[in-house]
Amino acid sequence: MRIEQVTIFFAQQNRRYLCLPEAICFVAYLIERDGTTYAASMQEEVIKTGYYNISDNILYKSLKFYLGNGYCQPVSKKIDSGSGRPAKLYEPNPESAQIIQRLSILWKENMEMEPQKALRSGRGDQHRTVIKLAKCAS
């Protein structure tokens, strides 16, 4: 084992996995920022934050939330996803732009702006996000 491996091990231990409401807001943030997104890029973006991680299960449940409520639609396009097959992109429906924007704001307010606080408090911020998400949906 090398010193770099030890350093990486401890650096990764500080990452916190996103819960479903947080993941829903994160996906909204990516869709609003980029206009479209796909699952592999979402996982890469979470890791780029340096603070958070996301499980496949939670990521796909958050995508199911958008598809099931009609906020997004899947579109197959040929992009360089590394697998050689078309990647499934998720594009927002025009009538859901306001909802996606509100969820994106929740991500910016709760997660992106205060990552160190979120790490120190563990999953305590999850409760606040769930309450704000419920208020946003109503």
CYANA upper distance limits for C-alpha pairs under 8 A (distance plus 0.5 A):
  1 MET  CA      5 GLN  CA      7.05
  1 MET  CA      6 VAL  CA      8.05
  2 ARG  CA      6 VAL  CA      7.22
  3 ILE  CA      7 THR  CA      6.71
  4 GLU  CA      8 ILE  CA      6.63
  5 GLN  CA      9 PHE  CA      6.64
  6 VAL  CA     10 PHE  CA      7.02
  7 THR  CA     11 ALA  CA      6.62
  8 ILE  CA     12 GLN  CA      6.59
  9 PHE  CA     13 GLN  CA      6.98
 10 PHE  CA     14 ASN  CA      7.56
 11 ALA  CA     15 ARG  CA      8.20
 14 ASN  CA     51 TYR  CA      7.41
 14 ASN  CA    119 LEU  CA      7.79
 15 ARG  CA     50 GLY  CA      7.68
 15 ARG  CA     51 TYR  CA      5.33
 15 ARG  CA     52 TYR  CA      5.36
 15 ARG  CA     53 ASN  CA      6.62
 15 ARG  CA    119 LEU  CA      8.01
 16 ARG  CA     51 TYR  CA      7.00
 16 ARG  CA     52 TYR  CA      5.33
 16 ARG  CA     53 ASN  CA      6.36
 16 ARG  CA    119 LEU  CA      7.26
 16 ARG  CA    122 GLY  CA      7.88
 17 TYR  CA     52 TYR  CA      6.19
 17 TYR  CA     53 ASN  CA      5.08
 17 TYR  CA     54 ILE  CA      5.66
 17 TYR  CA     55 SER  CA      7.59
 18 LEU  CA     22 GLU  CA      6.20
 18 LEU  CA     23 ALA  CA      6.36
 18 LEU  CA     52 TYR  CA      7.08
 18 LEU  CA     53 ASN  CA      6.71
 18 LEU  CA     54 ILE  CA      5.92
 18 LEU  CA     55 SER  CA      8.33
 18 LEU  CA     58 ILE  CA      8.33
 19 CYS  CA     23 ALA  CA      6.61
 19 CYS  CA     54 ILE  CA      8.45
 19 CYS  CA     58 ILE  CA      7.41
 19 CYS  CA    126 GLN  CA      7.56
 20 LEU  CA     24 ILE  CA      6.61
 20 LEU  CA     58 ILE  CA      6.22
 20 LEU  CA     59 LEU  CA      8.30
 20 LEU  CA     61 LYS  CA      7.82
 20 LEU  CA     62 SER  CA      6.92
 21 PRO  CA     25 CYS  CA      6.87
 21 PRO  CA     62 SER  CA      8.44
 21 PRO  CA    126 GLN  CA      8.15
 21 PRO  CA    129 THR  CA      7.27
 21 PRO  CA    130 VAL  CA      6.47
 21 PRO  CA    133 LEU  CA      7.56
 22 GLU  CA     26 PHE  CA      6.62
 22 GLU  CA    107 TRP  CA      7.52
 22 GLU  CA    126 GLN  CA      7.64
 22 GLU  CA    129 THR  CA      7.27
 22 GLU  CA    130 VAL  CA      8.45
 23 ALA  CA     27 VAL  CA      6.61
 23 ALA  CA     54 ILE  CA      8.10
 23 ALA  CA     58 ILE  CA      7.48
 23 ALA  CA     59 LEU  CA      7.06
 23 ALA  CA     62 SER  CA      6.65
 24 ILE  CA     28 ALA  CA      6.85
 24 ILE  CA     62 SER  CA      5.52
 24 ILE  CA     63 LEU  CA      8.12
 24 ILE  CA     65 PHE  CA      8.11
 24 ILE  CA    103 LEU  CA      8.06
 25 CYS  CA     29 TYR  CA      6.71
 25 CYS  CA    103 LEU  CA      5.43
 25 CYS  CA    104 SER  CA      5.94
 25 CYS  CA    105 ILE  CA      8.46
 25 CYS  CA    106 LEU  CA      6.87
 25 CYS  CA    107 TRP  CA      5.68
 26 PHE  CA     30 LEU  CA      6.87
 26 PHE  CA    104 SER  CA      7.17
 26 PHE  CA    107 TRP  CA      6.28
 27 VAL  CA     31 ILE  CA      6.64
 27 VAL  CA     42 MET  CA      7.74
 27 VAL  CA     62 SER  CA      7.93
 27 VAL  CA     63 LEU  CA      8.25
 27 VAL  CA    104 SER  CA      8.30
 28 ALA  CA     32 GLU  CA      6.50
 28 ALA  CA    100 ILE  CA      5.67
 28 ALA  CA    101 GLN  CA      7.45
 28 ALA  CA    103 LEU  CA      6.32
 28 ALA  CA    104 SER  CA      5.41
 29 TYR  CA     33 ARG  CA      6.52
 29 TYR  CA    100 ILE  CA      8.10
 29 TYR  CA    101 GLN  CA      8.00
 29 TYR  CA    103 LEU  CA      7.69
 29 TYR  CA    104 SER  CA      4.64
 29 TYR  CA    105 ILE  CA      7.91
 29 TYR  CA    107 TRP  CA      7.16
 29 TYR  CA    108 LYS  CA      8.24
 30 LEU  CA     34 ASP  CA      6.35
 30 LEU  CA     35 GLY  CA      8.11
 30 LEU  CA     36 THR  CA      8.09
 30 LEU  CA     37 THR  CA      7.28
 30 LEU  CA     42 MET  CA      8.04
 30 LEU  CA    104 SER  CA      8.38
 31 ILE  CA     35 GLY  CA      5.45
 31 ILE  CA     36 THR  CA      5.63
 31 ILE  CA     37 THR  CA      6.47
 31 ILE  CA     90 TYR  CA      8.44
 31 ILE  CA     91 GLU  CA      7.81
 31 ILE  CA     92 PRO  CA      7.63
 31 ILE  CA    100 ILE  CA      8.23
 32 GLU  CA     36 THR  CA      8.25
 32 GLU  CA    100 ILE  CA      7.35
 32 GLU  CA    101 GLN  CA      6.98
 32 GLU  CA    104 SER  CA      7.51
 35 GLY  CA     91 GLU  CA      7.25
 35 GLY  CA     92 PRO  CA      7.88
 36 THR  CA     89 LEU  CA      6.97
 36 THR  CA     90 TYR  CA      6.09
 36 THR  CA     91 GLU  CA      5.30
 36 THR  CA     92 PRO  CA      7.63
 37 THR  CA     41 SER  CA      7.35
 37 THR  CA     42 MET  CA      7.62
 37 THR  CA     89 LEU  CA      5.97
 37 THR  CA     90 TYR  CA      5.93
 37 THR  CA     91 GLU  CA      7.52
 38 TYR  CA     42 MET  CA      6.88
 38 TYR  CA     87 ALA  CA      7.51
 38 TYR  CA     88 LYS  CA      6.56
 38 TYR  CA     89 LEU  CA      5.09
 38 TYR  CA     90 TYR  CA      6.46
 39 ALA  CA     43 GLN  CA      7.07
 39 ALA  CA     59 LEU  CA      8.07
 39 ALA  CA     60 TYR  CA      8.47
 39 ALA  CA     88 LYS  CA      8.26
 39 ALA  CA     89 LEU  CA      8.23
 40 ALA  CA     44 GLU  CA      6.96
 40 ALA  CA     81 SER  CA      8.37
 41 SER  CA     45 GLU  CA      6.57
 42 MET  CA     46 VAL  CA      6.82
 43 GLN  CA     47 ILE  CA      6.92
 43 GLN  CA     53 ASN  CA      8.12
 43 GLN  CA     54 ILE  CA      7.12
 43 GLN  CA     59 LEU  CA      8.45
 44 GLU  CA     48 LYS  CA      6.70
 45 GLU  CA     49 THR  CA      7.18
 46 VAL  CA     50 GLY  CA      8.17
 46 VAL  CA     52 TYR  CA      6.42
 46 VAL  CA     53 ASN  CA      6.18
 46 VAL  CA     54 ILE  CA      7.31
 47 ILE  CA     51 TYR  CA      7.79
 47 ILE  CA     52 TYR  CA      6.66
 47 ILE  CA     53 ASN  CA      6.16
 51 TYR  CA    115 PRO  CA      6.96
 51 TYR  CA    116 GLN  CA      8.35
 51 TYR  CA    119 LEU  CA      7.82
 54 ILE  CA     58 ILE  CA      7.21
 54 ILE  CA     59 LEU  CA      7.09
 55 SER  CA     59 LEU  CA      6.72
 56 ASP  CA     60 TYR  CA      6.65
 57 ASN  CA     61 LYS  CA      6.69
 58 ILE  CA     62 SER  CA      6.65
 59 LEU  CA     63 LEU  CA      6.88
 60 TYR  CA     64 LYS  CA      6.54
 61 LYS  CA     65 PHE  CA      6.74
 62 SER  CA     66 TYR  CA      7.17
 63 LEU  CA     67 LEU  CA      6.73
 64 LYS  CA     68 GLY  CA      6.12
 65 PHE  CA     69 ASN  CA      6.61
 66 TYR  CA     70 GLY  CA      6.59
 66 TYR  CA     71 TYR  CA      5.45
 66 TYR  CA     72 CYS  CA      5.91
 67 LEU  CA     71 TYR  CA      6.58
 67 LEU  CA     72 CYS  CA      5.82
 67 LEU  CA     73 GLN  CA      6.56
 67 LEU  CA     74 PRO  CA      8.32
 70 GLY  CA     93 ASN  CA      7.91
 70 GLY  CA     96 SER  CA      8.50
 71 TYR  CA     92 PRO  CA      6.35
 71 TYR  CA     93 ASN  CA      6.10
 71 TYR  CA     95 GLU  CA      8.36
 71 TYR  CA     96 SER  CA      5.77
 71 TYR  CA    100 ILE  CA      8.28
 72 CYS  CA     90 TYR  CA      6.55
 72 CYS  CA     91 GLU  CA      5.83
 72 CYS  CA     92 PRO  CA      4.65
 72 CYS  CA     93 ASN  CA      5.81
 72 CYS  CA     96 SER  CA      8.37
 73 GLN  CA     90 TYR  CA      6.10
 73 GLN  CA     91 GLU  CA      5.99
 73 GLN  CA     92 PRO  CA      6.88
 73 GLN  CA     93 ASN  CA      7.36
 74 PRO  CA     88 LYS  CA      6.52
 74 PRO  CA     89 LEU  CA      6.06
 74 PRO  CA     90 TYR  CA      5.13
 74 PRO  CA     91 GLU  CA      6.92
 75 VAL  CA     88 LYS  CA      6.15
 75 VAL  CA     89 LEU  CA      5.58
 75 VAL  CA     90 TYR  CA      6.65
 75 VAL  CA     91 GLU  CA      7.55
 76 SER  CA     86 PRO  CA      6.44
 76 SER  CA     87 ALA  CA      6.35
 76 SER  CA     88 LYS  CA      5.13
 76 SER  CA     89 LEU  CA      6.49
 77 LYS  CA     86 PRO  CA      5.88
 77 LYS  CA     87 ALA  CA      6.41
 77 LYS  CA     88 LYS  CA      7.11
 77 LYS  CA     89 LEU  CA      7.40
 78 LYS  CA     85 ARG  CA      7.58
 78 LYS  CA     86 PRO  CA      4.91
 78 LYS  CA     87 ALA  CA      6.75
 79 ILE  CA     86 PRO  CA      6.83
 79 ILE  CA     87 ALA  CA      6.91
 80 ASP  CA     84 GLY  CA      7.69
 81 SER  CA     85 ARG  CA      8.10
 81 SER  CA     86 PRO  CA      8.10
 81 SER  CA     87 ALA  CA      6.92
 92 PRO  CA     96 SER  CA      7.27
 92 PRO  CA     97 ALA  CA      7.42
 93 ASN  CA     97 ALA  CA      7.40
 96 SER  CA    100 ILE  CA      6.78
 97 ALA  CA    101 GLN  CA      6.57
 98 GLN  CA    102 ARG  CA      6.74
 99 ILE  CA    103 LEU  CA      6.77
 99 ILE  CA    137 ALA  CA      8.40
100 ILE  CA    104 SER  CA      6.54
101 GLN  CA    105 ILE  CA      6.73
102 ARG  CA    106 LEU  CA      7.01
102 ARG  CA    136 CYS  CA      7.49
103 LEU  CA    107 TRP  CA      7.12
103 LEU  CA    133 LEU  CA      7.76
103 LEU  CA    136 CYS  CA      7.95
104 SER  CA    108 LYS  CA      6.90
105 ILE  CA    109 GLU  CA      6.53
106 LEU  CA    110 ASN  CA      6.43
106 LEU  CA    111 MET  CA      8.40
106 LEU  CA    129 THR  CA      7.88
106 LEU  CA    132 LYS  CA      7.91
106 LEU  CA    133 LEU  CA      8.03
107 TRP  CA    111 MET  CA      5.81
107 TRP  CA    112 GLU  CA      6.85
108 LYS  CA    112 GLU  CA      5.43
108 LYS  CA    113 MET  CA      6.51
109 GLU  CA    113 MET  CA      6.52
109 GLU  CA    114 GLU  CA      8.33
110 ASN  CA    114 GLU  CA      7.05
110 ASN  CA    125 ASP  CA      8.09
110 ASN  CA    129 THR  CA      7.45
111 MET  CA    115 PRO  CA      6.21
111 MET  CA    118 ALA  CA      7.48
114 GLU  CA    118 ALA  CA      6.79
115 PRO  CA    119 LEU  CA      6.70
116 GLN  CA    120 ARG  CA      6.72
117 LYS  CA    121 SER  CA      6.65
118 ALA  CA    122 GLY  CA      6.65
118 ALA  CA    123 ARG  CA      7.91
118 ALA  CA    124 GLY  CA      8.10
118 ALA  CA    125 ASP  CA      6.66
121 SER  CA    125 ASP  CA      7.49
123 ARG  CA    127 HIS  CA      8.18
124 GLY  CA    128 ARG  CA      7.98
125 ASP  CA    129 THR  CA      6.78
126 GLN  CA    130 VAL  CA      6.67
127 HIS  CA    131 ILE  CA      6.85
128 ARG  CA    132 LYS  CA      6.79
129 THR  CA    133 LEU  CA      6.45
130 VAL  CA    134 ALA  CA      6.66
131 ILE  CA    135 LYS  CA      6.84
132 LYS  CA    136 CYS  CA      6.57
133 LEU  CA    137 ALA  CA      6.71
134 ALA  CA    138 SER  CA      6.99
